[in-house]
Structure formats: structure tokens, C-alpha cells
Amino acid sequence: MASLGRSTSTRGDITGYLLKLIRESIPLTQEQLGVELGVDRATVQSWESGRRPFLAVPFGQAARIRQRLGSLGANPVLLDAVGDAVDADAVLAALLDPKIERADLVEQPLGCMVLTHRLTDLILWAVLGQTPTFIRSLPSSHRRRGPVATGPTLRTADQRVFFTALHVLAERASTQRHPDVLLHRQACFLAGMDPTGSSAAWLTRSTARKSSGTRAFHTWSPLWPDARSIVTSMANQGDVEPLRDFIARAHPDDSCQRAALNYSAYWVGEIPYRQPNDSFMPATIDDWGGTRLLRHLVERLDADHPFIDLNIHNLWALLTARRGLVHDHPATGQALADRAVVILDSDQISAQSRQELASVVYSLRTEGITGTGTGR
């Protein structure tokens, strides 16, 4: 549980609510948990409410608390997410700092680590009120009496501040003497999650100024993931053409194809160790199998998904690189075949995506896996 940066403010909303879910998974009351941890009920309550951020707990004490929670029977999936929750709170604290326009960019958490799906989910849990995917799949806790919060959701005013701060950081990161590409691309990526639509025009203007979303690539460079993040954000805001253009023109050699797969594998947790920058993407990394990534992509094989073309391309690339993967997981292979038939019957994908998905379906049929057209 690392503290990232030195923001003038500290938050504990996300970690606190996660600790609440962890306590309920045991299950114990706040008073009972306090006894087990050797603290009073008020301390437990202040952690869970975020008034006393868990981020401020000394590292050794925090480690002992996690160990004790595990021995008490806490849900291991929730417990494993505590480190990411602390990092998510650090990102929130930095972005909601009223001095963001003058804050030291070197200390911005978004420029210190490459985001993962779980970490992003936790940030958006607070910003948008979207329950993280890994929590949604868990058994629900017992029903509590009276009005209770359903998550660590920010106030509407703070939500606006969050997205405005992303614009500020992205522009500052790109215009300084030595641009911070990681900070820029991740700020743009999160800006693409803006539900109000106000980030759409900002992204378009930003792309027009830099032309980074439509540039041609001859091989991988740090600007490759930057362009990818911008076009995926634009797709999330309703403009899919820049993403389709990126897929068609930005995978000219093996290093770019490796980057696409390594990045996706890292995103879903196949590469389990936190990366401080994007340099790992084009490397040859042989210690991830692809099972989790395959399941992730198949679950998102939906014509209405804003990244459907990117999901299809990554799926095609994954199965091209690891041809036996579907055979090892027949249920996922059948779901893939079923969903692919539905999408091929739609008109919501690009010509390249149609060709790549048809190639996947043909390969499945040669393996005896035929879609029924009933999957979504």
C-alpha cells in the first residue's frame, strides 16, 4: 500500500468503503472488529467513513491489519484490492486538490504508475458511482437497516472538479518542456469516462492541436499508447472513427502487436506486477497465459460496447498468438462463437473488425466450435 505523491489533501473514501465491505464479509460489527484489531469502534468507523484515511496508517500497522483481516475470514478478493484502493484514493486526492493548476507534475499519481482495470474501476466507483466489476461478481452482503451509502460516490460538484482537473493535467503534461506522456495519456483516458459529454469537445480540440490520434506509426514509441488512449476516450464519447483508424494504421510491426497484447494483459491482471511506465509494452513477455484476457474480451464482445472494434482486434491478435487457448477453455470458446455470430449479423463494426472476427469464427469452426447466435 504505497502512498503516491505528496498531495496537500488526503482522502480515504474508496479504501474506507472497501474496508466496510471487508468487515461485512467476515462478518463483524465495527465494535467487534475494533476488539480484534486492538482499536476502538470510533477508529474503525473513521476508517470506513474516510474521515481518518487508511492511507495515513503506518505501513507496518496496515500490513498487520490486512493479515488479521485475512485470518478472520475476510473475502480474499476484497482484501487483495486494498492496495489498489489506497492508490485510487491518492489519485482522487491529487485531482481534487484546489491547487491542481500549480501542483508539481512529478508528484501526480497518474504519472507514477500504469493504470489497471481494477484500479480504474475503483477510481470510477467514487467518481461515477459504478460498482467495480470484481465486486459486482461477489455475493452481496447482508441487508443493512436504514438509509446507507451504496458506495464511496463523490458529490456532483466534485465530479465536475475531477474531470476539469484531468483536462488541466493533460494540457500541462503535454506543453511542458519535457512532456510527461504517461500523465497526459492517462488523464485523457479517464477524461473519456465523463458522462456529461463535456470532455468530448475538449478531446477533439486537443487531438486537433496535436494530431496524435491520427498519426501513422512505423514502430512502437511512447507516443503509441498516448494515441491509443486518446482514440479510445473519443470512442467512449461517441466518436469511433479515430479508434478504427488507429487499429488500421498503428500496428505495422511485431513490436506494436506485442504492445497491444501486453498492455491488454497487464490491464486485466495477467501481468500482476505494477508497471511504473509504458516501456514494458513492446517487450517480449512470456510469463502470461492469456486465460483471463480471453475471458475479459469475450465478456465485452458486444456490438454496443464503445471499444468493440478494439476488443475484436485484440481477440484476433490473442488467438493468433496463442492458438490453443480456446481449446483449453471450451466454455469460453463456445461463448465466443455464440457472441461472434450475433455481431457478424450486425452493422456496428468496421470492415477490418468484420474480417478479423470472421477469421476467428472460421478458426473456431475448424476446431468443432460452432456458434448458435444466442450469446451476448
C-alpha positions in Angstrom: 0.0 0.0 0.0 2.1 2.8 -1.3 1.4 6.5 -0.8 1.8 8.1 -4.2 2.9 11.7 -4.4 2.5 14.4 -1.7 -0.9 15.9 -2.3 -1.8 18.7 0.1 -5.0 16.8 0.8 -5.6 13.2 1.7 -8.7 11.1 1.1 -9.9 7.7 2.3 -13.3 7.4 0.7 -12.6 4.4 -1.5 -10.4 2.4 0.9 -12.9 3.2 3.7 -15.9 1.8 1.9 -13.8 -1.3 0.8 -12.9 -1.9 4.4 -16.6 -1.7 5.3 -17.3 -4.4 2.7 -14.4 -6.5 4.0 -15.7 -6.2 7.6 -19.2 -7.3 6.5 -17.7 -10.3 4.6 -16.4 -11.7 7.9 -19.0 -10.6 9.2 -18.3 -8.5 12.3 -19.7 -5.2 13.7 -17.5 -2.2 13.9 -17.1 -2.7 17.6 -16.3 -6.4 17.2 -13.7 -5.7 14.6 -12.2 -3.0 16.8 -11.7 -5.6 19.5 -10.0 -7.9 17.1 -7.7 -5.2 15.8 -6.9 -3.6 19.1 -8.5 -0.3 18.3 -11.8 1.3 19.4 -15.0 1.4 17.4 -14.6 5.1 16.6 -11.3 4.3 14.8 -12.9 1.6 12.7 -15.8 3.9 11.9 -13.5 6.8 10.9 -11.6 4.5 8.6 -14.7 3.3 6.9 -16.2 6.8 6.5 -12.9 8.1 5.1 -12.6 10.8 7.8 -9.4 9.2 9.0 -7.9 7.9 5.7 -6.4 4.4 5.9 -3.7 5.9 3.6 -2.3 7.6 6.8 -2.0 4.4 8.7 1.8 3.5 9.1 2.8 0.8 6.6 3.7 -1.8 9.3 0.4 -1.4 11.1 -1.6 -1.5 7.8 0.2 -4.8 6.9 -0.7 -6.3 10.3 -4.3 -5.2 9.9 -4.6 -6.9 6.5 -3.1 -10.1 7.9 -5.5 -10.1 10.7 -8.5 -9.4 8.5 -7.4 -12.4 6.4 -7.1 -14.7 9.4 -10.6 -13.6 10.5 -12.1 -14.9 7.2 -12.4 -11.7 5.1 -13.2 -12.2 1.5 -9.8 -12.6 -0.2 -10.9 -10.8 -3.4 -11.8 -7.7 -1.5 -8.7 -7.9 0.7 -6.4 -8.2 -2.3 -7.9 -4.9 -3.6 -6.9 -2.8 -0.6 -3.6 -1.7 -2.2 -5.3 -0.5 -5.3 -8.0 1.2 -3.2 -5.2 3.2 -1.4 -3.7 4.2 -4.8 -7.2 5.2 -6.1 -7.7 7.4 -3.1 -4.3 9.0 -3.8 -5.3 9.7 -7.4 -8.6 11.3 -6.2 -6.8 13.4 -3.6 -4.4 14.8 -6.2 -7.1 15.6 -8.7 -9.4 17.2 -6.3 -6.6 19.4 -4.9 -7.7 23.1 -5.5 -4.1 23.9 -6.3 -4.0 21.5 -9.3 -3.0 24.2 -11.7 0.2 24.7 -9.8 0.8 21.2 -8.5 4.1 19.6 -9.2 3.5 17.2 -12.1 6.3 14.9 -11.0 4.3 14.0 -7.9 1.0 13.3 -9.7 0.0 9.7 -9.1 -1.4 9.4 -12.7 2.2 9.8 -13.9 3.8 7.4 -11.5 2.1 4.1 -12.5 0.3 2.5 -15.4 -3.4 2.1 -14.6 -5.0 -1.4 -14.4 -8.7 -2.3 -14.9 -9.2 -2.8 -11.2 -7.5 0.4 -10.2 -9.5 2.3 -12.8 -12.7 0.6 -11.7 -12.1 1.8 -8.1 -11.5 5.4 -9.2 -14.7 5.4 -11.2 -16.6 3.8 -8.3 -16.1 7.1 -6.5 -16.4 9.4 -9.5 -19.4 7.8 -11.3 -20.9 5.5 -8.7 -20.2 2.4 -10.8 -19.7 -0.6 -8.7 -16.4 -2.3 -9.7 -16.6 -5.4 -11.8 -14.8 -7.5 -9.3 -17.2 -6.5 -6.5 -20.3 -7.0 -8.7 -19.4 -10.6 -9.2 -19.2 -11.3 -5.4 -22.1 -12.5 -3.2 -23.9 -9.5 -1.8 -23.5 -8.8 1.9 -26.4 -8.9 4.3 -29.0 -6.2 4.0 -28.5 -3.3 6.4 -31.2 -1.3 8.1 -32.0 2.3 7.3 -30.6 4.6 4.6 -27.0 3.6 3.9 -24.4 4.6 1.2 -24.1 2.2 -1.7 -20.5 3.3 -2.4 -17.9 6.0 -2.0 -19.6 8.3 -4.5 -18.4 11.9 -4.9 -20.7 14.9 -4.8 -21.7 16.2 -8.2 -19.6 19.3 -7.7 -16.5 17.1 -7.0 -17.3 15.0 -10.1 -17.1 18.2 -12.2 -13.8 19.2 -10.5 -12.4 15.7 -11.2 -12.9 15.9 -15.0 -11.8 19.6 -15.2 -8.6 18.6 -13.3 -7.9 15.9 -15.9 -8.1 18.5 -18.6 -5.7 20.7 -16.7 -3.2 17.9 -16.1 -3.3 16.7 -19.7 -2.6 20.1 -21.1 0.1 20.9 -18.6 1.8 17.5 -19.2 1.9 18.0 -23.0 3.0 21.6 -23.0 5.9 21.5 -20.6 9.5 21.4 -21.9 9.8 17.6 -21.5 6.2 16.3 -22.0 5.0 13.7 -19.5 3.5 11.2 -21.9 2.2 8.8 -19.3 0.4 11.5 -17.3 -1.0 13.0 -20.5 -2.4 9.8 -21.9 -3.9 8.6 -18.6 -5.5 11.9 -17.9 -7.1 11.8 -21.4 -8.2 8.2 -20.9 -10.0 9.0 -17.7 -11.5 12.1 -19.2 -13.1 9.9 -21.8 -15.3 8.5 -18.9 -17.0 11.8 -18.5 -20.8 11.1 -18.5 -21.7 14.7 -19.2 -20.2 14.7 -22.6 -18.3 17.9 -21.9 -14.9 16.1 -22.4 -15.8 15.1 -25.9 -15.3 18.6 -27.4 -12.1 19.0 -25.3 -10.7 15.7 -26.6 -11.5 16.7 -30.2 -9.8 20.1 -29.7 -6.8 18.5 -28.0 -6.4 15.9 -30.8 -6.7 18.5 -33.5 -3.9 20.6 -31.9 -1.5 17.7 -31.5 -2.7 15.4 -34.3 -1.7 12.5 -32.0 -4.9 10.5 -32.5 -4.4 10.0 -36.3 -0.6 9.9 -36.7 1.0 7.0 -38.5 3.4 4.7 -36.7 6.2 2.7 -38.2 7.1 1.0 -34.9 6.3 1.3 -31.2 7.2 4.5 -29.4 5.9 6.1 -26.1 3.5 8.1 -28.3 1.8 4.9 -29.4 -0.1 4.3 -26.1 -0.7 8.0 -25.9 -2.5 8.0 -29.2 -4.3 4.8 -28.2 -5.6 6.3 -25.0 -6.9 9.4 -26.8 -8.8 7.5 -29.5 -10.3 5.1 -27.0 -11.5 8.1 -25.0 -13.0 9.6 -28.1 -14.8 6.3 -28.8 -16.1 6.3 -25.3 -17.5 9.8 -26.0 -19.2 8.6 -29.2 -16.6 9.1 -32.0 -15.4 5.7 -33.1 -13.7 6.6 -36.3 -10.3 7.7 -34.8 -10.1 4.4 -32.9 -10.9 2.4 -36.1 -8.2 4.4 -37.9 -5.7 3.7 -35.1 -6.4 0.0 -35.3 -5.9 0.0 -39.1 -2.7 2.1 -39.1 -1.0 1.8 -35.8 0.0 -1.9 -35.8 2.6 -2.0 -38.5 5.2 -4.4 -36.9 5.6 -7.0 -34.2 6.5 -4.5 -31.5 3.2 -2.8 -31.9 1.3 -6.0 -31.9 3.2 -7.2 -28.8 2.4 -3.8 -27.1 -1.3 -4.3 -27.9 -1.4 -7.7 -26.2 1.0 -6.9 -23.3 -1.0 -3.8 -22.5 -4.3 -5.7 -22.5 -2.8 -8.5 -20.5 -1.5 -6.0 -17.9 -4.8 -4.2 -17.9 -6.7 -7.3 -16.8 -4.1 -8.6 -14.3 -2.3 -11.3 -16.4 0.9 -9.3 -15.8 0.5 -9.0 -12.0 3.2 -6.5 -11.0 2.6 -2.8 -11.2 4.4 -1.1 -14.0 5.8 2.5 -13.4 5.7 3.4 -17.1 4.8 2.1 -20.6 8.2 0.8 -21.6 7.1 -2.8 -20.9 4.6 -2.9 -23.7 6.8 -3.8 -26.7 8.9 -6.2 -24.8 8.8 -10.0 -25.2 7.0 -11.2 -22.1 6.3 -14.9 -22.0 5.0 -15.4 -18.4 1.3 -14.7 -19.0 -1.0 -17.3 -20.5 -4.0 -15.3 -21.8 -6.8 -17.1 -20.0 -8.0 -14.1 -18.1 -7.6 -11.8 -21.1 -9.6 -14.2 -23.3 -12.5 -14.2 -20.8 -12.3 -10.4 -20.5 -12.5 -9.9 -24.2 -15.3 -12.4 -24.8 -17.4 -10.8 -22.0 -17.0 -7.5 -23.8 -17.8 -8.9 -27.3 -20.9 -6.7 -27.6 -21.8 -4.6 -30.7 -22.9 -1.8 -28.4 -19.6 -1.6 -26.5 -17.7 1.6 -27.3 -14.4 -0.3 -27.8 -16.0 -3.2 -29.8 -13.5 -2.8 -32.7 -10.5 -2.7 -30.3 -11.9 -5.8 -28.5 -12.2 -7.7 -31.7 -8.7 -6.8 -32.9 -7.2 -7.8 -29.5 -9.1 -11.0 -29.5 -8.0 -11.8 -33.0 -4.4 -11.0 -32.1 -4.5 -13.0 -28.9 -5.9 -16.1 -30.7 -3.4 -15.7 -33.5 -0.5 -15.6 -30.9 -1.9 -18.4 -28.7 -3.8 -20.8 -31.0 -4.6 -23.5 -28.4 -6.1 -21.1 -25.9 -9.8 -21.7 -26.8 -9.3 -25.4 -26.7 -8.1 -25.2 -23.1 -11.3 -23.3 -22.2 -14.2 -24.8 -24.1 -17.0 -22.9 -22.3 -15.3 -19.5 -23.1 -14.8 -20.7 -26.7 -18.5 -21.5 -27.0 -19.5 -18.2 -25.6 -17.1 -16.5 -28.1 -18.6 -18.4 -31.0 -22.2 -17.5 -29.9 -21.4 -13.8 -29.5 -19.4 -13.6 -32.7 -22.3 -14.8 -34.8 -24.6 -12.1 -33.3 -22.0 -9.3 -34.0 -21.3 -10.5 -37.6 -25.1 -10.2 -38.2 -24.9 -6.5 -37.1 -23.7 -3.4 -39.0 -21.9 -1.8 -36.0 -18.3 -2.9 -36.6 -15.7 -1.8 -39.1 -14.8 -3.7 -42.3 -11.5 -4.7 -40.7 -13.2 -5.9 -37.5 -15.7 -8.0 -39.6 -12.7 -9.6 -41.4 -10.9 -10.3 -38.2 -13.9 -11.7 -36.4 -14.8 -13.9 -39.4 -11.3 -15.3 -39.3 -11.8 -16.1 -35.6 -15.1 -17.8 -36.3 -13.6 -19.8 -39.1 -10.8 -21.0 -36.8 -13.3 -22.0 -34.2 -15.3 -24.0 -36.7 -12.2 -25.9 -37.8 -11.9 -26.8 -34.1 -15.5 -28.0 -34.0 -16.9 -25.0 -32.1 -20.0 -23.5 -33.9 -21.9 -20.5 -32.7 -25.7 -20.6 -32.1 -26.2 -16.9 -32.4 -27.8 -16.8 -28.9 -24.9 -15.3 -26.9 -24.5 -11.7 -25.8 
